[in-house]
Amino acid sequence: MAKSVQGKKVAIITDNGFEEVELTSPKKALEDAGAIVQIVSPQKDKVKAWDQDHWSIELPVDVNISDANPEDYDALVVPGGVLNPDKTRTNKECIAFAQHFLEQGKPVAAICHGPQLLIETGMLDGREMTSYWSIQTDLKNAGVQWVDQEVVVDDGLVTSRSPKDLEAFNKKMLEEIAEGKHATTGQFTHSENRS
């Protein structure tokens, strides 16, 4: 029998300025497949989307990052947008939350600029990833083997470049979350002295 995401609990970590479709499309794919999805954010009640060149919808925040326990979730989704990752990557609680999933080998799916948050964990050295082209140097500097493909999977870490890759991104995200935890290897260590 094929594995499924039915009943799995997935956190989408975001702040104001996420690219609307990069959150709504994976969220819908997960919910349609039976997963329980919660938006985790430094914002208290609502989080505001960006749609290409203007502000758009607001979505309710399910759990404030200060109250969120990563142990409660089976997987993490990190949408992009230019503003959103720039806020989460400077938030120590967001970084620690994301770090838990990488440390535990839980599936992580990040699209577009989303991987900027993951860079701050210090745990990407040696991973193969893709992203929006403009942050490839940031990822390479973090030790990533960057490739220009619509979707890249590396041991439970799913990455894509932009909204045009969402179909492939969502498909691989569902597969990896259905598989569950991946074995963690000693090579993915993080440094404690990050400022």
C-alpha positions as CSV (number, residue, x, y, z in Angstrom):
1,M,0.0,0.0,0.0
2,A,1.3,3.5,-0.9
3,K,2.2,5.7,2.0
4,S,0.1,8.8,2.4
5,V,0.2,12.1,4.3
6,Q,-3.3,11.4,5.8
7,G,-3.3,12.7,9.4
8,K,0.3,14.1,9.2
9,K,0.7,17.5,10.8
10,V,2.6,20.1,8.7
11,A,3.8,23.5,9.7
12,I,4.1,26.3,7.2
13,I,6.4,28.9,8.6
14,T,5.9,32.4,7.3
15,D,5.8,36.2,7.9
16,N,4.2,39.1,6.1
17,G,5.3,39.3,2.5
18,F,5.2,35.6,1.5
19,E,4.4,35.0,-2.2
20,E,0.7,34.1,-2.1
21,V,0.7,31.1,-4.4
22,E,3.8,29.6,-2.8
23,L,1.8,29.2,0.4
24,T,-1.7,28.6,-0.8
25,S,-0.8,26.0,-3.5
26,P,1.2,23.6,-1.2
27,K,-1.3,24.2,1.6
28,K,-4.2,23.1,-0.6
29,A,-2.2,20.1,-2.0
30,L,-1.5,19.0,1.6
31,E,-5.1,19.5,2.8
32,D,-6.5,17.8,-0.2
33,A,-4.3,14.8,0.6
34,G,-5.5,14.6,4.2
35,A,-2.7,16.4,6.0
36,I,-3.4,18.8,8.9
37,V,-1.7,22.1,8.0
38,Q,-1.0,25.0,10.4
39,I,0.5,28.4,9.6
40,V,3.2,29.3,12.1
41,S,4.3,32.9,12.2
42,P,5.8,35.7,14.3
43,Q,2.6,37.5,13.5
44,K,-0.2,37.2,16.1
45,D,-3.5,36.9,14.2
46,K,-3.1,37.3,10.5
47,V,-0.3,37.2,8.0
48,K,-0.3,39.2,4.8
49,A,0.5,37.8,1.3
50,W,2.3,39.5,-1.6
51,D,1.1,38.7,-5.1
52,Q,3.9,39.4,-7.7
53,D,3.9,43.2,-7.3
54,H,1.3,44.1,-4.7
55,W,-0.1,43.2,-1.3
56,S,-2.9,40.7,-1.4
57,I,-4.9,38.4,0.9
58,E,-4.5,37.9,4.6
59,L,-4.5,34.4,6.1
60,P,-5.2,33.5,9.8
61,V,-2.1,32.5,11.8
62,D,-2.8,29.2,13.6
63,V,0.2,29.3,16.0
64,N,2.5,32.1,17.0
65,I,6.1,31.1,16.7
66,S,6.6,31.8,20.4
67,D,4.0,29.1,21.2
68,A,5.0,26.7,18.4
69,N,6.6,23.4,19.4
70,P,8.4,21.8,16.4
71,E,8.0,18.4,18.0
72,D,4.2,18.6,17.2
73,Y,4.8,18.5,13.5
74,D,5.8,15.9,11.0
75,A,7.1,18.3,8.3
76,L,7.9,21.9,7.5
77,V,7.0,24.0,4.4
78,V,8.8,27.3,3.8
79,P,7.2,29.6,1.2
80,G,9.2,32.3,-0.5
81,G,8.6,35.9,-1.5
82,V,11.3,38.4,-1.0
83,L,10.1,40.1,2.2
84,N,9.0,37.0,4.1
85,P,12.4,35.0,4.3
86,D,14.2,38.3,5.0
87,K,12.1,38.6,8.2
88,T,12.1,34.9,9.3
89,R,15.9,34.5,8.8
90,T,16.6,37.3,11.3
91,N,14.1,35.8,13.9
92,K,15.9,33.4,16.3
93,E,12.7,31.5,17.1
94,C,12.0,30.9,13.4
95,I,15.6,29.7,12.8
96,A,15.4,27.3,15.8
97,F,12.1,26.0,14.7
98,A,13.4,25.2,11.2
99,Q,16.6,23.8,12.6
100,H,14.6,21.1,14.5
101,F,13.3,19.6,11.3
102,L,16.8,19.4,9.7
103,E,18.3,17.9,12.9
104,Q,15.5,15.3,13.2
105,G,15.5,14.3,9.5
106,K,11.9,15.4,9.1
107,P,10.8,16.5,5.6
108,V,11.4,20.1,4.7
109,A,10.0,21.8,1.5
110,A,11.3,25.3,0.6
111,I,10.5,27.2,-2.6
112,C,11.9,30.4,-4.2
113,H,13.5,32.6,-1.6
114,G,12.4,30.2,1.2
115,P,15.8,28.5,1.6
116,Q,17.2,31.8,3.0
117,L,15.7,30.8,6.3
118,L,17.4,27.4,6.1
119,I,20.8,29.0,5.5
120,E,20.7,30.4,9.0
121,T,20.5,27.0,10.6
122,G,24.1,26.3,9.4
123,M,22.9,22.8,8.4
124,L,23.0,22.9,4.5
125,D,26.6,22.1,3.9
126,G,26.8,19.3,1.4
127,R,23.1,19.3,0.4
128,E,21.9,19.5,-3.2
129,M,19.3,22.2,-3.6
130,T,17.7,24.7,-5.9
131,S,16.1,28.1,-5.3
132,Y,15.2,31.4,-7.0
133,W,18.3,32.2,-9.1
134,S,19.1,35.4,-7.2
135,I,20.0,33.6,-4.0
136,Q,22.1,30.8,-5.5
137,T,25.3,32.5,-4.3
138,D,24.0,32.6,-0.7
139,L,23.3,28.9,-0.9
140,K,26.6,28.1,-2.5
141,N,28.4,30.1,0.3
142,A,26.5,27.9,2.8
143,G,28.0,24.8,1.2
144,V,25.1,23.8,-1.0
145,Q,25.6,22.2,-4.4
146,W,23.1,24.5,-6.3
147,V,21.4,23.2,-9.4
148,D,19.0,24.8,-11.8
149,Q,16.1,22.4,-11.9
150,E,12.3,22.6,-11.2
151,V,12.5,20.5,-8.2
152,V,15.4,18.9,-6.2
153,V,15.1,16.3,-3.5
154,D,18.0,15.6,-1.1
155,D,17.2,13.2,1.7
156,G,13.8,14.7,2.6
157,L,14.7,18.3,1.7
158,V,12.6,19.4,-1.3
159,T,13.4,22.7,-3.1
160,S,12.1,24.5,-6.1
161,R,12.8,27.7,-8.0
162,S,9.6,29.7,-8.4
163,P,5.8,29.5,-8.7
164,K,6.1,28.0,-12.2
165,D,7.6,24.9,-10.5
166,L,4.7,24.4,-8.0
167,E,3.2,21.3,-9.6
168,A,6.5,19.4,-9.4
169,F,7.2,20.9,-6.0
170,N,3.9,19.9,-4.5
171,K,4.2,16.3,-5.9
172,K,7.6,15.8,-4.4
173,M,6.7,17.5,-1.1
174,L,3.7,15.0,-0.7
175,E,6.0,12.1,-1.5
176,E,8.7,13.1,1.0
177,I,6.2,13.9,3.8
178,A,4.4,10.5,3.1
179,E,7.8,8.8,3.5
180,G,8.4,10.5,6.8
181,K,11.7,10.9,8.7
182,H,14.9,10.4,6.9
183,A,18.0,9.2,8.6
184,T,20.2,12.0,9.7
185,T,23.9,11.8,9.1
186,G,26.7,13.3,11.1
187,Q,27.8,15.6,8.2
188,F,24.9,18.0,8.8
189,T,26.2,19.8,11.8
190,H,25.5,23.4,12.8
191,S,27.6,25.9,14.6
192,E,26.4,27.2,17.9
193,N,28.1,30.6,17.5
194,R,25.7,32.2,15.0
195,S,24.9,35.8,15.8
